[in-house]
Amino acid sequence: MFLRRLTLACAIALGIGSLAVPPLGVATGTADADQPSAGQPGPGQPGSGVVSPTPYMGWNSYFGLGRPTEQNVHAVADFLVSSGLAKAGYDIVWLDGGWQADNTPRDSKGNLVVDPARWPHGMDNLTKYLHGLGLKAGIYTDAGAYDGKNCGLGSGGYYQRDADQFAHWAFDAIKIDFLCGLAQKLDPAVVFKQFSDAVANTGRKMILNLCDPVTGAWGVPDWPSTREAGYAYTWGPGAATSWRTDTDVAFGNPTPGEWSDILRNADDNAAHPEAQTVGHYNDPDYLIPMRPYPTGGTELTEEESTTQFVMWAEMASPLIIGSDPRTLPQSMLDTLKNPEILAVDQDPLDIQGVRVEDSGGGNVYSKVLSGKGNRAVVLLNRSDADSSMTVDFAKAGLTGNVKVRDLRARADEGTTTGSYTATVPAHGTVMLKLQGTDLTPGNDLGGNASDSPALVRFDDTHAYTFVRDASGQLAESTVGSGKWALLGGPTHNEIVGQPAAYASGADRVDVFVRGTDNAAYQRTFQNGHWGGWVRLGGNLTDSPTVAFTSPTQWTLVARGADGKVWQRDNGGYGTWTSLGSPSDKPIYGRPSAVADANGTHIVVRAFDDSAWLWEQNTGWTGLGGVISTAPTLLATSGRLYMFARASDYTLWQRNFTDGAWGGWFPRGEYASNAIVGTLGVAAGGGGSAWVASRGVDGHVHQTVL
């Protein structure tokens, strides 16, 4: 037994013999009976309808102009260019409500009609003018049918016609409101998706912003919470570029006391950072810097206005100026154009910053930036007095010497270790860029991972990890060797997503992957060499997992093209059957499956970002939590361990022991954003869990919990 293990270890470490890149030929498994049918990626998956790969920026007419006219919109557009705001990135000129004709917003053919007095040259002329300035054009509608009292116009009953008209006018962005939608008791998840489909059918790429501003504070009788802004994270990512997470940040006219509403919208927007992915954004509403009162003074101070801008950038939110920019002082304009703050908002990872600790009457937020060891940190002072506030570098996921730069002042603050303290003004912020060493628990195994790893363990001295390399190939390493070998893939010499791997017997390892053709494949190492790839079929939309009992007894589990959970029984020789999904809605990511004496157990991340469990005798059961990646399940010593990254990107665990599930508890070893994606796990001695993770440094890290 030891010699066989040593054969595998040496082959992996040296990258020789049968572990060389396999031939492209693939052994054929059984027919793909009852497999999932073709379809689209699951909700919110990167690549599904990405129009704006970083948060979009611009200006909207609602808070600054009210009902827009051709003359004043042209004037604002000219100012965006002349002031440098457009060059800084604020390049969308977005009409809100009021552009349509009064009382009769449609003609006899059902087409939307522009108000001829306010827009004598029409919308074609507007978009041509804006495009000529190098700007983009946005327009507004409502999800409900026009009723003459609850909304100025509505697209209800005309979704495709209106989407086609906006495309014909050459608009680049659409905001769809929900005022008549609310009055008509529509379901925002349903009607917004219908309008989204209509926009897609136009063939023109247009940003789509969903605006359901309804919250409990509106006091709408018998209105379900699942139709409020706070629930938009469950349906917005699959339908639009962005979705509102709260009610309006202000009233139409400048009003005293708006500071508390800035904090309210920031807090509510922070509730579900896990919903945000590349090209899909939580939207806390518009920036309202320093709107002037008619009698003098401003609604927000310059410091409060800067705080809103900084917090929106930290959360990677769309940056749409709502104030009339022509009224702003030069110092505020300079702040809005600060390239270092804008770089945080526009970082291509699109990760939303999260609260990592509290300090001195406020909160500390941390956001992972591109590159190694980079964080944007905000010290937010919520109080009415200046406050000394501290960021603990470990809470931000950094260690070692850390270089500190003040992004508001655009000045270096030196290099230090452990923490950094600053005095933060009342209602204000300090925004820092930290550059240090990424803090990830466990042994650094190296590698160049492009997805989450898998881990197998024979004993404490013989364990192996597998991961998708940056080249797309399956890569493998003996834990502790620091060396990696490339094993290719079943199609185009590549795999897609996270591999699954299982150890059995003296030296056997079975690896399961998703091919570039979206089928499942298996490859086995035994007797000192790797066999060929075996096609198991299916039409997968994420990585497979296996409830593995033995080489001849296992159940393959995967997310099908319908976004639900499918399985293939009998060691790969059975047929594909559907297990459905929680609430019969698509899940996020890959399922995780294990087998023990009580049968098969499967956990998933459901549509509402909670964890759910499927078991043979009970079906689907909710396990709660708010998770940001697919959970990982481990069966060991008569127990079940479930690991999941929480909405603040820290790692949490929940265990099934003595016949019952315990509560969630944090794994303090893992700071916010210390890991990317899901875990690879294997049973260790004494009920321990061996864990492999992908760090933000792109390496695989291994530890024992």
Residue pairs with C-beta under 8 A, 6 or more apart in sequence:
1 506
1 507
4 506
4 507
4 527
4 528
5 458
5 462
5 506
5 507
7 507
7 528
8 462
8 464
8 478
8 507
8 509
8 525
8 528
9 462
9 464
9 478
9 481
11 17
11 18
11 19
11 485
11 528
11 529
12 19
12 464
12 476
12 477
12 478
12 481
12 483
12 485
13 477
13 478
13 481
13 483
14 483
14 485
15 483
15 484
15 485
15 486
17 528
17 529
18 528
18 529
18 530
19 476
19 485
19 487
19 529
19 530
21 473
21 486
21 487
21 488
21 493
22 487
22 488
22 523
22 530
22 532
22 533
23 532
24 493
25 532
26 490
26 491
26 521
26 532
26 533
26 534
26 535
27 531
27 532
27 533
27 534
27 535
28 534
28 535
29 522
29 534
29 535
29 536
29 537
29 572
30 536
30 537
30 572
30 573
31 537
32 519
32 537
32 538
32 576
33 575
33 576
34 575
34 576
34 577
35 537
35 538
35 539
35 560
35 566
35 576
36 538
36 539
36 540
36 560
36 561
36 562
36 564
36 566
36 576
36 578
37 539
37 560
37 561
37 562
38 539
38 561
39 539
39 541
39 560
39 561
39 562
39 563
40 48
40 541
40 561
41 47
41 48
41 541
42 238
42 541
42 542
42 559
42 563
42 586
42 587
42 588
42 589
43 235
43 237
43 238
43 563
43 585
43 586
43 588
43 607
44 237
44 238
44 275
44 277
44 280
44 588
45 277
45 541
45 588
46 277
46 278
46 279
48 238
49 200
49 241
49 279
50 278
50 279
50 280
51 205
51 206
51 207
51 208
51 241
51 279
52 207
52 241
52 279
53 278
53 279
53 348
53 350
54 345
54 346
54 347
54 348
54 350
55 242
55 281
55 316
55 317
55 318
55 319
55 345
55 346
55 350
56 92
56 173
56 207
56 241
56 242
56 318
56 319
56 320
57 88
57 89
57 90
57 91
57 92
57 318
57 319
57 320
57 345
58 90
58 91
58 92
58 93
58 94
58 136
58 138
58 173
58 319
58 320
58 321
59 76
59 80
59 85
59 90
59 92
59 93
59 94
59 320
59 321
59 322
59 325
60 94
60 95
60 96
60 138
60 175
60 286
60 320
60 321
60 322
61 68
61 73
61 76
61 94
61 95
61 96
61 98
62 96
62 97
62 252
62 286
62 322
63 250
63 252
63 286
63 288
63 291
63 322
63 323
64 76
64 291
64 321
64 322
64 323
64 324
64 325
64 327
65 72
65 73
65 76
65 324
66 98
66 252
67 97
67 98
67 99
67 118
68 95
68 96
68 98
68 99
68 118
69 118
69 119
70 118
70 119
70 120
70 121
70 125
70 126
73 93
73 95
73 126
74 129
75 326
76 93
76 324
76 325
76 326
77 93
77 129
77 130
77 133
77 135
78 133
79 85
79 325
79 326
80 86
80 90
80 91
80 93
80 135
80 325
81 87
81 133
81 134
81 135
83 325
83 333
84 333
84 337
85 321
85 325
85 333
85 336
85 337
86 133
86 134
86 135
88 336
88 337
88 339
88 342
89 319
89 342
89 346
90 319
90 321
90 336
91 134
91 135
91 136
92 135
92 136
92 137
92 138
92 172
92 173
92 207
92 320
93 130
93 135
93 136
93 137
93 138
94 137
94 138
94 139
94 140
94 173
94 175
94 320
95 137
95 138
95 139
95 140
96 140
96 175
97 140
97 142
97 151
97 152
97 153
97 177
98 115
98 118
98 152
99 114
99 115
99 118
99 119
99 123
99 139
99 140
100 112
100 113
100 114
100 115
100 152
100 153
101 113
101 114
101 115
101 116
102 115
103 148
104 113
105 112
105 113
105 146
105 152
105 153
106 112
106 113
106 146
106 158
107 113
110 158
110 161
111 161
111 165
112 153
112 158
112 162
112 165
114 122
114 123
119 126
123 139
123 169
123 171
124 169
124 170
126 137
127 137
127 169
127 170
127 171
128 170
130 136
130 137
131 137
131 170
136 172
136 173
137 170
137 171
137 172
137 173
138 171
138 172
138 173
138 174
138 175
138 207
139 166
139 169
139 171
139 173
139 174
139 175
140 174
140 175
140 176
140 177
141 153
141 154
141 155
141 162
141 166
141 174
141 175
141 176
141 177
142 151
142 152
142 153
142 154
142 155
142 156
142 176
142 177
142 178
142 179
142 180
142 181
143 154
143 155
143 156
143 176
143 177
143 178
143 180
143 181
143 186
143 188
143 191
143 192
143 195
144 150
144 151
144 154
144 156
144 178
144 179
144 180
144 181
144 182
144 183
144 184
144 186
144 191
145 154
145 156
145 157
145 180
145 184
146 152
146 153
146 154
146 156
146 180
147 154
147 180
147 183
147 184
150 179
150 180
150 182
150 183
151 177
151 179
151 180
151 183
154 180
154 181
155 162
155 163
155 176
155 195
156 180
156 181
156 184
156 186
156 191
159 194
159 195
159 198
160 198
160 201
162 198
163 174
163 195
163 198
163 199
163 201
163 202
164 198
164 202
166 174
166 199
166 202
166 206
167 199
167 202
167 203
167 204
167 206
170 204
171 206
172 205
172 206
172 207
173 206
173 207
173 208
173 209
174 199
174 206
174 207
174 208
174 209
175 209
175 211
176 192
176 195
176 208
176 209
176 210
176 211
177 211
177 213
178 186
178 188
178 211
178 212
178 213
178 214
181 188
181 191
181 212
182 214
182 220
182 223
187 227
188 210
188 212
188 227
188 232
188 235
189 226
189 227
189 234
189 235
192 210
192 212
192 235
192 236
192 239
192 240
193 235
193 238
193 239
195 208
196 208
196 239
196 240
199 206
199 208
207 241
207 242
208 239
208 240
208 241
208 242
209 240
209 241
209 242
209 243
209 244
209 283
209 318
210 232
210 236
210 239
210 240
210 242
210 243
210 244
211 244
212 227
212 228
212 229
212 232
212 243
212 244
213 229
213 244
213 246
213 247
213 248
214 220
214 223
214 227
214 228
214 229
214 247
215 228
215 229
215 230
215 246
215 247
216 225
216 228
217 247
218 247
225 231
226 234
229 244
229 245
229 246
229 247
229 268
230 245
230 246
230 268
230 271
231 608
232 243
232 244
232 245
233 243
233 245
233 271
233 272
233 275
233 282
233 609
234 275
234 607
234 608
234 609
235 243
236 242
236 243
236 275
236 280
237 243
237 275
237 276
237 277
237 280
238 586
240 280
241 279
241 280
241 281
242 280
242 281
242 282
242 283
242 318
243 281
243 282
243 283
244 283
244 284
244 285
245 265
245 268
245 269
245 271
245 272
245 282
245 283
245 284
246 264
246 265
246 268
246 269
246 284
246 285
247 265
247 285
248 285
249 258
249 261
249 262
249 265
249 284
249 285
249 286
249 288
249 322
250 258
250 261
250 288
250 291
250 299
250 322
254 291
254 292
254 293
254 298
254 299
255 299
256 299
258 288
258 299
258 300
259 300
259 304
259 427
262 300
262 304
262 307
262 308
262 311
263 382
265 284
265 285
266 284
266 308
266 311
266 312
266 315
268 284
269 282
269 283
269 284
269 315
269 317
270 315
270 352
270 354
270 355
271 647
272 282
272 609
272 626
272 647
273 282
273 315
273 351
273 352
273 353
273 354
273 628
273 647
273 648
273 649
274 609
274 626
274 627
274 628
274 629
274 647
274 649
275 282
275 609
276 282
276 316
276 350
276 351
276 352
277 350
278 348
278 349
278 350
279 350
281 316
281 317
281 318
281 350
282 315
282 317
282 352
283 317
283 318
284 312
284 315
284 317
285 322
286 320
286 321
286 322
287 305
287 308
287 309
287 312
287 319
287 320
287 321
287 322
287 323
287 336
288 299
288 300
288 305
288 308
288 322
288 323
289 300
289 302
289 305
289 306
289 308
289 309
289 321
289 323
289 328
289 332
289 336
290 298
290 299
290 300
290 301
290 302
290 305
290 323
290 327
290 328
290 329
290 332
291 298
291 299
291 300
291 322
291 323
291 324
291 327
292 298
292 299
292 327
293 299
298 305
300 308
301 427
302 329
302 331
302 332
302 335
303 425
303 426
303 427
303 428
304 427
304 428
305 332
305 335
306 332
306 335
306 408
306 428
306 429
307 380
307 427
307 428
307 429
309 319
309 335
309 336
309 341
310 341
310 378
310 408
310 429
310 431
311 365
311 378
311 380
311 429
312 319
312 345
313 319
313 341
313 342
313 344
313 345
313 431
314 344
314 345
314 353
314 365
314 367
314 376
314 378
314 431
315 352
315 353
315 365
315 367
316 344
316 345
316 347
316 350
316 351
316 352
316 353
316 367
317 345
317 352
319 342
319 345
321 336
325 333
328 336
335 341
335 408
338 407
338 408
338 410
340 405
340 407
340 410
340 433
341 407
341 408
341 431
344 367
344 369
344 376
344 407
344 431
344 433
347 367
347 369
347 370
347 376
348 370
349 368
349 369
349 370
351 367
351 368
351 673
352 367
353 365
353 366
353 367
353 376
353 378
354 365
354 366
354 367
354 647
354 648
354 649
354 672
354 673
355 363
355 364
355 365
355 648
356 364
356 365
356 366
356 395
356 396
356 648
356 671
356 672
357 363
357 364
357 391
357 392
357 395
358 364
359 379
359 389
359 390
359 391
360 381
360 387
360 388
360 389
360 390
360 424
361 381
361 382
361 383
361 385
361 387
361 389
362 379
362 380
362 381
362 382
362 383
362 387
362 389
362 424
363 380
363 382
364 377
364 378
364 379
364 380
364 389
364 390
364 391
364 392
364 395
364 396
365 377
365 378
365 380
366 375
366 376
366 377
366 391
366 395
366 396
366 397
366 672
366 673
367 375
367 376
367 377
368 374
368 375
368 397
368 673
368 696
369 375
369 376
369 433
372 437
372 438
372 696
372 697
372 698
373 398
373 435
373 436
373 437
373 438
373 697
374 433
374 434
374 435
375 396
375 397
375 398
375 433
375 434
375 436
376 407
376 431
376 432
376 433
376 434
377 391
377 396
377 431
377 432
377 433
377 434
378 429
378 430
378 431
378 432
379 389
379 391
379 422
379 424
379 429
379 430
379 431
379 432
380 424
380 429
381 387
381 389
381 424
381 425
381 426
381 427
381 428
381 429
382 427
383 426
383 427
384 426
384 427
385 426
386 423
386 424
386 425
386 426
387 423
387 424
387 426
388 421
388 422
388 423
388 424
389 421
389 422
389 423
389 424
389 430
390 419
390 420
390 421
391 419
391 420
391 432
391 434
392 418
392 419
393 399
393 402
393 417
393 418
393 419
393 420
393 434
393 436
394 439
394 671
395 671
395 672
396 434
396 671
396 672
397 438
397 439
397 440
397 671
397 672
397 673
397 674
397 696
398 434
398 436
398 437
398 438
398 439
399 436
399 437
399 438
399 439
400 417
400 436
400 437
401 415
401 416
401 417
401 436
401 437
402 415
402 416
402 417
402 420
402 434
402 435
402 436
403 412
403 414
403 415
403 434
403 435
403 436
404 412
404 413
404 414
404 415
404 416
404 420
404 432
404 433
404 434
405 411
405 412
405 413
405 432
405 433
405 435
406 412
406 413
406 430
406 431
406 432
407 431
407 432
407 433
408 429
408 430
408 431
413 420
413 432
420 432
420 434
422 430
422 432
424 430
438 674
438 695
438 696
438 697
439 671
439 674
440 674
440 675
440 693
440 695
440 696
440 697
440 699
440 701
441 669
441 670
441 674
441 701
441 703
442 691
442 693
442 701
442 702
442 703
442 704
443 479
443 480
443 701
443 702
443 703
444 695
444 699
444 701
445 465
445 477
445 479
445 480
445 482
445 692
445 699
445 700
445 701
445 702
446 477
446 482
446 484
446 699
446 700
447 465
447 467
447 469
447 475
447 477
447 484
447 698
447 699
447 700
448 469
448 470
448 471
448 475
448 484
448 698
448 699
449 467
449 468
449 469
449 470
449 475
449 694
449 698
449 699
449 700
450 467
450 468
450 469
450 470
450 472
450 698
451 467
451 468
451 497
451 498
451 543
451 677
451 694
452 467
452 497
452 498
452 676
452 677
452 678
452 679
452 680
452 693
452 694
453 465
453 466
453 467
453 498
453 499
453 680
453 692
453 693
453 694
453 700
454 465
454 466
454 467
454 498
454 499
454 500
454 501
454 511
454 680
454 692
455 463
455 464
455 465
455 466
455 479
455 501
455 680
455 681
455 682
455 690
455 691
455 692
455 702
456 463
456 464
456 465
456 466
456 501
456 502
456 503
456 509
456 682
457 463
457 503
457 682
457 683
457 684
457 690
458 503
458 507
460 684
460 685
462 478
463 478
463 479
463 682
463 690
463 702
464 476
464 477
464 478
464 479
464 501
464 503
464 509
465 476
465 477
465 479
465 680
465 692
465 700
465 702
466 474
466 475
466 476
466 499
466 501
466 511
466 680
467 474
467 475
467 476
467 498
467 499
467 694
467 700
468 474
468 475
468 495
468 496
468 497
468 498
468 499
469 475
469 484
469 486
470 698
471 486
471 494
472 489
472 492
472 493
472 494
472 495
473 486
473 487
473 488
473 489
473 493
473 494
473 495
474 486
474 487
474 488
474 489
474 495
474 499
474 511
474 513
475 484
475 485
475 486
475 487
476 484
476 485
476 487
477 483
477 484
477 485
477 700
479 702
487 523
487 530
488 494
489 495
489 513
489 515
489 516
489 533
490 513
490 515
490 519
490 521
490 523
490 533
490 535
491 515
491 516
491 517
491 519
491 521
492 516
494 515
494 516
495 513
495 514
495 515
495 516
495 521
496 513
496 514
496 515
496 516
496 518
496 543
497 513
497 514
497 542
497 543
497 590
498 543
498 590
498 677
498 678
498 680
499 511
499 512
499 513
499 543
500 511
500 512
500 513
500 543
500 544
500 545
500 546
501 509
501 510
501 511
501 512
501 680
502 509
502 510
502 546
502 548
502 554
503 509
503 682
504 510
504 548
504 550
504 551
505 526
505 551
507 525
507 526
507 527
507 528
508 524
508 525
508 526
508 551
509 524
509 525
509 526
510 522
510 523
510 524
510 546
510 548
510 551
510 554
511 522
511 523
511 524
511 525
512 520
512 521
512 522
512 536
512 544
512 545
512 546
512 556
513 520
513 521
513 523
513 543
513 544
514 520
514 521
514 540
514 542
514 543
514 544
514 558
515 521
515 535
518 538
518 539
518 540
518 541
518 561
519 535
519 536
519 537
519 538
519 539
519 540
520 535
520 536
520 537
520 538
520 540
520 544
520 556
520 558
520 568
521 533
521 534
521 535
521 536
522 533
522 534
522 536
522 572
523 530
523 531
523 532
523 533
523 534
524 530
524 531
524 551
525 531
534 572
536 556
536 568
536 572
537 568
537 576
538 544
538 556
538 558
538 560
538 566
538 568
538 576
539 560
539 561
540 558
540 559
540 560
540 561
541 559
541 560
541 561
541 563
542 558
542 559
542 589
542 590
542 630
543 558
543 590
544 556
544 557
544 558
544 590
545 556
545 557
545 558
545 590
545 591
545 592
545 593
545 602
546 554
546 555
546 556
546 557
546 593
547 554
547 555
547 557
547 593
547 594
547 595
547 600
547 601
547 602
548 554
548 594
548 595
549 595
551 571
552 571
553 570
553 571
554 571
554 572
554 595
555 567
555 568
555 569
555 570
555 593
555 595
555 600
556 567
556 568
556 572
557 565
557 566
557 567
557 579
557 591
557 593
557 602
558 565
558 566
558 567
558 590
558 591
559 565
559 566
559 586
559 587
559 589
559 590
559 591
560 566
560 576
560 578
562 578
562 586
563 581
563 585
563 586
563 587
564 578
564 579
564 580
564 581
564 584
564 586
564 587
565 578
565 579
565 580
565 581
565 587
565 591
565 602
565 604
565 614
566 576
566 577
566 578
566 579
567 576
567 577
567 579
567 593
568 574
568 575
568 576
568 577
569 575
569 577
579 602
579 614
580 620
581 587
581 604
581 606
581 607
581 620
582 604
582 606
582 607
582 610
582 612
582 620
582 622
583 606
583 607
585 606
585 607
586 607
587 604
587 605
587 606
587 607
588 604
588 605
588 606
588 607
588 609
588 630
589 604
589 605
589 629
589 630
589 678
590 630
590 678
591 602
591 603
591 604
591 630
592 602
592 603
592 604
592 630
592 631
592 632
592 633
592 678
593 600
593 601
593 602
593 633
594 600
594 601
594 633
594 634
594 635
594 640
595 601
595 635
596 635
596 638
596 640
597 638
598 615
599 615
599 616
599 617
600 615
600 616
601 613
601 614
601 615
601 633
601 635
601 640
602 613
602 614
602 615
602 633
603 611
603 612
603 613
603 614
603 623
603 631
603 632
603 633
603 642
604 611
604 612
604 614
604 630
604 631
605 611
605 627
605 629
605 630
605 631
605 644
606 612
606 622
609 626
609 627
609 628
609 647
610 622
610 623
610 624
610 625
610 626
610 627
611 622
611 623
611 624
611 625
611 627
611 631
611 642
611 644
611 654
612 620
612 621
612 622
612 623
613 620
613 621
613 622
613 623
614 620
614 621
615 621
623 642
623 654
623 661
624 664
625 644
625 646
625 652
625 654
625 664
626 646
626 647
627 644
627 645
627 646
627 647
627 652
628 644
628 645
628 646
628 647
628 649
629 644
629 645
629 677
629 678
630 644
630 678
631 642
631 643
631 644
631 678
632 642
632 643
632 644
632 678
632 679
632 680
632 681
633 640
633 641
633 642
634 640
634 641
634 642
634 643
634 681
634 682
634 683
634 689
635 683
636 683
636 684
636 687
636 688
636 689
637 683
637 686
637 687
638 657
639 655
639 656
639 657
639 687
640 655
640 656
641 653
641 654
641 655
641 656
641 681
641 689
642 653
642 654
642 655
642 656
643 651
643 652
643 653
643 667
643 679
643 681
643 689
643 691
644 651
644 652
644 653
644 654
645 651
645 652
645 675
645 678
646 652
646 666
648 672
649 672
649 673
649 674
649 675
650 666
650 667
650 670
650 671
650 672
650 674
651 666
651 667
651 669
651 670
651 674
651 675
651 679
652 664
652 665
652 666
652 667
653 664
653 665
653 666
653 667
653 705
654 661
654 662
654 663
654 664
654 665
655 661
655 662
656 662
667 705
669 703
669 705
673 696
674 693
674 695
674 696
675 693
675 694
675 695
675 696
675 701
676 693
676 694
676 695
676 696
677 693
677 694
679 691
679 692
679 693
680 691
680 692
680 693
681 689
681 690
681 691
681 692
682 689
682 690
683 689
683 690
684 690
684 704
688 704
688 705
689 704
689 705
690 702
690 703
690 704
691 702
691 703
691 704
691 705
692 700
692 701
692 702
693 700
693 701
693 702
694 700
694 701
695 701
